[in-house]
Amino acid sequence: MKLHWVPVSVLFPLLALAQEGGGLTIDEAIALARENNRLMKIAAARVDAAAAKASEADAGLLPSLKFEGSYRRLSDVDPFRVSVPFFPAPITISPVVLDNYALRVGVQQPLFTGFRLRSNARGMERLAEAASADARNDRADLVVNVAGAYWGLYQAGELKKSADENVRRLEVFEKDAGALVQSGLATRNDLLRIQVQRSNAMLTQIDAANDLQLAAMNLNNILGRPLDQPVAVASVPARGADSSATVAGSAAAGAEGALENRPDLLAMRLRLEASRAAVTAAQGGWWPQIMLSANYYYSRPNPRFLPTLDAFKGTWDVGVGVQLDLWNWGITAAQAEQARAQMQQAEFTLSQMQDNALLDIRRQDLAVRRAMEKVGVARLAVSQAEENLRITTEKFKNGLSTTADLLDADLVLQSATTAYTGALVEAELAHVKRARALGMLD
């Protein structure tokens, strides 16, 4: 029986056409993850919380309007009376009112707080912006995770197809060996060796099927979908065609802009600005606090009306209050020192993150070059392994090569095909991680 060969140059385009008929593209997977992933929802909730805190701090600069109301029942006492000559009964000056009602509407506006409120508001605004930058960073990390799961599923599918093809190939070998045994050109032991390798290939096929199922569950988990929902990839790796010269040229230009584009560095810079505002706010304790207040009272009885009247009366007041801590045992100094220390921590952290970012960019640039070179080498290895197996098979059918040579050639092709698929996936992930390092994913 003749063997029917499908060269790798034809096999992968055919697989691509088969996958394009249906399934999920990488862009669709990223869009689904951004919509359904729970970590994205948590990040969105953090952004909302930070924005609410910023709004709360901004509200501290505006006048506050408060309403108070109370009712009290007093114990009975003797009224205030005065005895006057020539009057037989004392004159009641102030009667006793047992039911007391008090209503107050007050307005308070900070006039000067030593820049504390304004600094707090500015700091909260920067923290809210930092939370948004963190959300962008989480989205970029999600893209990397989705890409890893997506191309992991692709690789598992390709390995499953390769394992299936290897089993079919060994079945053909087995039939050819059986024919050779009958013709006396091969021994029974040769046939048994092929059958053993086919059995091992079937075990690999089972493992590949399990790995494919787990990879699909992993992708569904990241996409926020039921784990057992069917999913298939529709995209194929395309990074192997890129040139290392292009990568090198863009790396030099991208590294400089990455310090501005990376959301994690932006978030840290915003937190540094917030810590500087916190220093100003802490130093505000050295300054006097000046407040403007106005109140309207509607009470029964109103204590400002004498004699006491059992009736609702309205009064008002307007005033300015000044408060200054003359001595608080160094609390203000300690708070200011603490804020300055936190600001210095933020400065050192930002400097370290910038150095780490440049190192990360360089590392990912080298990883892209290495991955692309591996694709070329792996592609050549597959072509060589295909040709070697083809020649060895023809020799085996003619009794010019041994069963060991045939099985070795089969293993070499299987290994080369697996390495080629891994190199393609590695190139895809290397480009994604490099884009992440350059701050380009968001």
C-alpha positions as CSV (number, residue, x, y, z in Angstrom):
1,M,0.0,0.0,0.0
2,K,1.3,3.4,-0.9
3,L,1.7,6.2,1.5
4,H,0.1,9.5,0.7
5,W,2.2,12.5,1.9
6,V,1.0,16.0,2.7
7,P,4.0,18.3,2.9
8,V,4.0,20.9,5.7
9,S,3.9,23.7,3.1
10,V,0.5,22.4,2.1
11,L,-0.7,21.0,5.4
12,F,-0.8,24.3,7.4
13,P,-2.7,26.3,4.8
14,L,-5.2,23.5,4.6
15,L,-5.6,23.6,8.3
16,A,-6.0,27.4,8.2
17,L,-8.8,27.1,5.6
18,A,-10.6,24.5,7.6
19,Q,-10.5,26.7,10.7
20,E,-11.6,29.9,8.9
21,G,-15.0,28.2,8.2
22,G,-16.1,28.8,11.8
23,G,-14.8,29.4,15.3
24,L,-13.6,32.3,17.3
25,T,-11.0,34.7,16.1
26,I,-8.4,36.2,18.4
27,D,-9.9,39.6,18.2
28,E,-13.4,38.2,19.0
29,A,-11.9,36.4,22.0
30,I,-10.3,39.6,23.3
31,A,-13.6,41.4,22.9
32,L,-15.5,38.7,24.7
33,A,-13.0,38.7,27.6
34,R,-13.1,42.4,28.0
35,E,-16.9,42.2,28.2
36,N,-17.3,39.1,30.4
37,N,-14.1,38.6,32.4
38,R,-14.7,39.0,36.1
39,L,-11.3,40.7,36.7
40,M,-12.4,43.4,34.2
41,K,-15.6,43.9,36.2
42,I,-13.6,44.2,39.4
43,A,-11.3,46.7,37.7
44,A,-14.3,48.8,36.6
45,A,-15.7,48.7,40.1
46,R,-12.4,50.0,41.4
47,V,-12.5,52.9,38.9
48,D,-16.0,53.8,40.0
49,A,-15.0,53.7,43.6
50,A,-12.0,55.9,43.0
51,A,-14.1,58.4,41.0
52,A,-16.7,58.5,43.9
53,K,-13.9,59.3,46.3
54,A,-12.7,62.1,44.1
55,S,-16.2,63.5,43.9
56,E,-16.4,63.3,47.7
57,A,-13.2,65.3,48.1
58,D,-14.4,67.9,45.6
59,A,-17.6,68.3,47.5
60,G,-15.6,69.4,50.5
61,L,-14.7,72.6,48.8
62,L,-18.4,73.5,48.3
63,P,-20.8,74.9,50.9
64,S,-22.7,72.4,52.9
65,L,-26.4,72.7,53.8
66,K,-27.7,70.9,56.9
67,F,-31.1,70.6,58.6
68,E,-31.7,69.7,62.2
69,G,-34.9,69.2,64.1
70,S,-35.7,68.1,67.6
71,Y,-38.5,67.7,70.1
72,R,-38.1,67.6,73.9
73,R,-40.6,67.2,76.7
74,L,-39.4,69.0,79.8
75,S,-40.2,68.3,83.4
76,D,-42.6,70.6,85.1
77,V,-41.1,73.4,87.2
78,D,-42.5,76.6,88.7
79,P,-42.7,79.6,86.3
80,F,-40.6,82.7,86.8
81,R,-42.8,85.1,88.8
82,V,-42.3,88.5,90.5
83,S,-44.3,89.9,93.4
84,V,-45.2,93.6,93.0
85,P,-46.5,95.8,95.8
86,F,-50.2,96.6,95.8
87,F,-50.8,93.5,93.6
88,P,-52.3,90.6,95.5
89,A,-50.9,87.9,93.1
90,P,-47.4,87.5,91.7
91,I,-46.9,88.5,88.1
92,T,-45.7,85.7,85.8
93,I,-42.7,86.9,83.8
94,S,-41.7,83.7,81.9
95,P,-44.2,80.9,81.7
96,V,-43.1,77.2,81.6
97,V,-43.2,75.6,78.2
98,L,-43.0,71.9,78.6
99,D,-43.1,71.0,74.8
100,N,-40.0,72.3,73.1
101,Y,-39.5,72.2,69.3
102,A,-36.3,73.3,67.5
103,L,-35.6,73.5,63.8
104,R,-32.4,74.7,62.2
105,V,-31.1,75.1,58.7
106,G,-27.4,75.9,58.5
107,V,-24.9,76.7,55.7
108,Q,-21.2,76.4,56.1
109,Q,-18.5,77.3,53.6
110,P,-14.8,76.8,54.1
111,L,-12.9,80.0,53.3
112,F,-9.4,78.9,54.1
113,T,-8.1,75.5,55.3
114,G,-4.4,75.9,54.8
115,F,-4.8,74.4,51.3
116,R,-5.8,71.1,52.9
117,L,-9.2,70.6,51.2
118,R,-7.9,71.6,47.8
119,S,-4.9,69.4,48.1
120,N,-7.0,66.4,49.2
121,A,-9.3,67.0,46.2
122,R,-6.4,67.2,43.8
123,G,-4.9,64.0,45.3
124,M,-8.1,62.1,45.0
125,E,-8.5,63.2,41.4
126,R,-5.0,61.8,40.7
127,L,-5.8,58.6,42.4
128,A,-9.0,58.3,40.4
129,E,-6.9,58.8,37.2
130,A,-4.4,56.2,38.5
131,A,-7.3,53.7,39.0
132,S,-8.3,54.3,35.4
133,A,-4.7,53.6,34.3
134,D,-4.7,50.5,36.4
135,A,-7.8,49.3,34.6
136,R,-6.0,49.9,31.3
137,N,-3.1,47.9,32.6
138,D,-5.5,45.1,33.6
139,R,-6.9,45.2,30.1
140,A,-3.5,44.8,28.6
141,D,-2.7,41.9,31.0
142,L,-6.0,40.4,29.9
143,V,-5.0,40.6,26.3
144,V,-1.8,38.7,27.1
145,N,-3.8,36.1,29.1
146,V,-6.3,35.7,26.3
147,A,-3.6,35.4,23.7
148,G,-1.8,32.7,25.8
149,A,-5.0,30.7,26.2
150,Y,-6.1,31.2,22.6
151,W,-2.8,30.1,21.0
152,G,-2.5,27.4,23.6
153,L,-5.8,26.0,22.3
154,Y,-4.5,26.4,18.8
155,Q,-1.4,24.5,19.7
156,A,-3.3,21.8,21.4
157,G,-5.5,21.4,18.4
158,E,-2.5,21.2,16.1
159,L,-0.8,18.7,18.3
160,K,-4.0,16.6,18.3
161,K,-4.1,16.8,14.5
162,S,-0.4,15.8,14.3
163,A,-1.0,12.9,16.7
164,D,-4.0,11.7,14.6
165,E,-1.9,12.0,11.5
166,N,0.9,10.1,13.1
167,V,-1.4,7.3,14.1
168,R,-2.8,7.1,10.6
169,R,0.8,7.1,9.2
170,L,1.8,4.2,11.5
171,E,-1.2,2.3,10.5
172,V,0.0,2.5,6.9
173,F,3.4,1.5,8.0
174,E,1.9,-1.5,9.7
175,K,0.0,-2.6,6.6
176,D,3.2,-2.1,4.5
177,A,5.2,-4.1,7.0
178,G,2.6,-6.9,7.0
179,A,2.9,-7.1,3.2
180,L,6.7,-7.3,3.5
181,V,6.4,-10.0,6.1
182,Q,4.3,-12.1,3.8
183,S,6.7,-11.6,1.0
184,G,9.7,-12.5,3.2
185,L,11.3,-9.1,3.1
186,A,10.7,-8.3,6.7
187,T,10.5,-10.3,10.0
188,R,7.7,-10.7,12.4
189,N,9.7,-8.6,14.9
190,D,9.7,-5.7,12.5
191,L,6.0,-5.7,12.4
192,L,5.7,-5.9,16.1
193,R,8.0,-2.9,16.5
194,I,5.8,-0.9,14.3
195,Q,2.7,-2.0,16.2
196,V,4.3,-1.0,19.5
197,Q,5.1,2.4,18.2
198,R,1.5,2.7,16.9
199,S,0.3,1.9,20.4
200,N,2.5,4.5,21.9
201,A,1.3,7.0,19.3
202,M,-2.3,6.2,20.3
203,L,-1.5,7.0,23.9
204,T,0.0,10.3,22.8
205,Q,-3.2,10.8,20.8
206,I,-5.3,10.3,24.0
207,D,-3.1,12.8,25.9
208,A,-3.4,15.3,23.0
209,A,-7.2,15.0,23.1
210,N,-7.2,15.6,26.9
211,D,-4.9,18.6,26.5
212,L,-7.2,20.0,23.8
213,Q,-10.2,19.7,26.1
214,L,-8.4,21.4,29.0
215,A,-7.1,24.2,26.7
216,A,-10.7,24.9,25.6
217,M,-11.9,25.0,29.2
218,N,-9.0,27.4,30.1
219,L,-10.0,29.7,27.3
220,N,-13.6,29.6,28.2
221,N,-12.7,30.4,31.8
222,I,-10.8,33.6,30.8
223,L,-13.6,34.6,28.4
224,G,-16.2,34.3,31.3
225,R,-18.1,31.5,29.5
226,P,-19.3,28.1,30.7
227,L,-16.3,25.8,30.9
228,D,-17.9,23.1,28.8
229,Q,-19.0,25.5,26.0
230,P,-17.7,24.3,22.6
231,V,-15.0,26.7,21.3
232,A,-12.7,26.5,18.3
233,V,-10.0,28.8,17.0
234,A,-10.5,30.6,13.7
235,S,-7.2,32.5,13.6
236,V,-3.8,31.1,12.6
237,P,-0.3,32.3,13.6
238,A,1.0,34.9,11.1
239,R,4.0,36.3,13.0
240,G,6.5,33.9,11.4
241,A,6.6,36.1,8.3
242,D,7.8,39.2,10.1
243,S,11.5,40.1,9.7
244,S,13.9,40.6,12.6
245,A,15.1,43.8,11.0
246,T,11.6,45.3,11.3
247,V,11.4,44.3,15.0
248,A,14.8,45.8,15.7
249,G,14.0,49.1,14.0
250,S,10.7,49.5,15.9
251,A,12.3,48.5,19.2
252,A,14.6,51.5,19.3
253,A,11.7,53.9,18.5
254,G,9.2,52.1,20.8
255,A,11.3,51.9,24.0
256,E,11.5,55.7,24.3
257,G,7.7,56.1,23.9
258,A,6.9,53.2,26.2
259,L,7.8,55.1,29.3
260,E,4.9,57.5,28.4
261,N,2.5,54.8,27.0
262,R,2.7,52.1,29.6
263,P,-0.4,52.4,31.8
264,D,1.5,51.0,34.9
265,L,4.0,53.8,34.7
266,L,1.3,56.3,34.1
267,A,-0.6,55.1,37.2
268,M,2.6,55.4,39.3
269,R,3.3,58.9,38.1
270,L,-0.3,59.9,39.1
271,R,0.2,58.3,42.5
272,L,3.4,60.3,42.9
273,E,1.4,63.5,42.2
274,A,-1.2,62.4,44.7
275,S,1.5,61.8,47.3
276,R,2.8,65.4,46.7
277,A,-0.7,66.7,47.2
278,A,-0.9,64.7,50.4
279,V,2.3,66.5,51.7
280,T,0.6,69.9,51.1
281,A,-2.5,68.7,52.8
282,A,-0.6,67.5,55.8
283,Q,1.2,70.8,56.1
284,G,-2.1,72.5,56.1
285,G,-2.4,71.7,59.8
286,W,0.1,74.6,60.5
287,W,-2.4,77.1,59.0
288,P,-5.6,78.5,60.6
289,Q,-8.9,77.1,59.5
290,I,-11.5,79.8,58.6
291,M,-15.2,79.0,58.1
292,L,-18.2,81.1,57.1
293,S,-21.5,79.9,58.6
294,A,-25.1,81.0,58.5
295,N,-28.0,79.6,60.3
296,Y,-31.8,80.0,60.5
297,Y,-33.6,78.9,63.6
298,Y,-37.3,78.2,63.9
299,S,-38.1,77.2,67.4
300,R,-40.9,76.9,70.0
301,P,-40.1,78.6,72.2
302,N,-37.2,80.5,70.7
303,P,-34.7,81.4,73.5
304,R,-33.9,84.7,72.0
305,F,-37.3,86.0,72.6
306,L,-38.0,87.2,76.2
307,P,-40.2,86.6,78.0
308,T,-40.6,83.0,76.8
309,L,-43.4,82.6,74.3
310,D,-45.1,79.3,73.6
311,A,-45.0,80.0,69.8
312,F,-42.8,79.3,66.8
313,K,-40.4,82.2,66.2
314,G,-37.7,82.5,63.6
315,T,-34.2,84.0,64.0
316,W,-30.9,83.8,62.1
317,D,-27.2,84.4,62.5
318,V,-24.1,84.8,60.2
319,G,-20.6,84.5,61.3
320,V,-17.0,83.7,60.6
321,G,-15.0,81.2,62.7
322,V,-11.2,80.8,63.0
323,Q,-9.5,77.7,64.4
324,L,-5.8,77.2,64.9
325,D,-4.0,74.4,66.6
326,L,-1.4,76.2,68.9
327,W,0.0,72.9,70.3
328,N,-0.9,69.3,69.5
329,W,2.2,67.5,70.7
330,G,3.7,67.3,67.2
331,I,0.8,65.6,65.4
332,T,1.0,68.0,62.5
333,A,4.8,67.6,62.1
334,A,4.5,63.8,62.3
335,Q,1.7,63.8,59.6
336,A,3.8,66.0,57.4
337,E,6.9,63.8,57.8
338,Q,4.8,60.7,57.1
339,A,3.5,62.2,53.9
340,R,7.0,63.2,52.7
341,A,8.3,59.7,53.4
342,Q,5.4,58.2,51.3
343,M,6.2,60.7,48.5
344,Q,9.8,59.6,48.5
345,Q,8.7,55.9,48.3
346,A,6.6,56.8,45.3
347,E,9.5,58.5,43.7
348,F,11.9,55.6,44.2
349,T,9.2,53.1,43.1
350,L,8.6,55.1,39.9
351,S,12.3,55.2,39.1
352,Q,12.6,51.4,39.7
353,M,9.5,50.7,37.5
354,Q,11.0,52.8,34.7
355,D,14.2,50.8,34.8
356,N,12.3,47.5,34.9
357,A,10.2,48.7,31.9
358,L,13.3,49.3,29.8
359,L,14.7,45.9,30.8
360,D,11.3,44.3,30.0
361,I,11.3,45.9,26.5
362,R,14.8,44.7,25.8
363,R,14.0,41.2,27.0
364,Q,10.8,41.0,24.9
365,D,12.6,42.3,21.9
366,L,15.2,39.6,22.2
367,A,12.4,37.0,22.7
368,V,10.7,38.1,19.5
369,R,13.9,37.8,17.5
370,R,14.6,34.4,19.0
371,A,11.1,33.2,18.3
372,M,11.1,34.3,14.7
373,E,14.5,32.6,14.1
374,K,13.1,29.4,15.7
375,V,10.1,29.5,13.2
376,G,12.5,29.6,10.3
377,V,14.7,26.8,11.7
378,A,11.6,24.7,12.7
379,R,10.1,25.1,9.2
380,L,13.3,23.9,7.6
381,A,13.4,21.0,10.0
382,V,9.9,19.9,9.1
383,S,10.7,20.0,5.4
384,Q,13.9,18.0,6.0
385,A,12.0,15.5,8.2
386,E,9.3,15.0,5.5
387,E,11.8,14.4,2.8
388,N,13.8,12.0,5.0
389,L,10.7,10.0,5.9
390,R,9.6,9.9,2.3
391,I,13.0,8.5,1.2
392,T,13.2,6.1,4.1
393,T,9.7,4.8,3.4
394,E,10.5,4.1,-0.2
395,K,13.7,2.3,0.9
396,F,11.7,0.3,3.5
397,K,9.2,-0.8,0.9
398,N,12.1,-2.0,-1.3
399,G,13.9,-3.7,1.6
400,L,16.7,-1.2,1.6
401,S,16.1,0.2,5.1
402,T,15.3,-1.3,8.4
403,T,12.2,-0.9,10.6
404,A,14.3,1.1,13.1
405,D,15.2,3.6,10.4
406,L,11.6,4.0,9.4
407,L,10.4,4.5,13.0
408,D,13.2,6.9,13.7
409,A,12.3,9.0,10.7
410,D,8.7,9.0,11.8
411,L,9.7,10.2,15.3
412,V,11.9,12.9,13.8
413,L,9.0,14.2,11.7
414,Q,6.6,14.1,14.6
415,S,9.1,16.0,16.8
416,A,9.8,18.5,14.0
417,T,6.0,19.1,13.4
418,T,5.5,19.6,17.2
419,A,8.4,22.0,17.4
420,Y,7.2,24.0,14.3
421,T,3.7,24.5,15.9
422,G,5.3,25.5,19.2
423,A,7.6,28.0,17.4
424,L,4.6,29.6,15.6
425,V,2.7,30.0,18.9
426,E,5.9,31.2,20.7
427,A,6.3,33.9,18.0
428,E,2.7,35.0,18.4
429,L,3.0,35.3,22.2
430,A,6.4,37.0,21.9
431,H,4.9,39.7,19.8
432,V,1.9,40.2,22.1
433,K,4.2,40.4,25.2
434,R,6.4,42.9,23.4
435,A,3.5,45.0,22.5
436,R,2.5,44.8,26.2
437,A,6.0,45.9,27.2
438,L,5.7,48.9,24.8
439,G,2.3,49.9,26.2
440,M,0.6,49.3,22.9
441,L,-2.0,46.7,23.8
442,D,-4.6,49.1,25.3
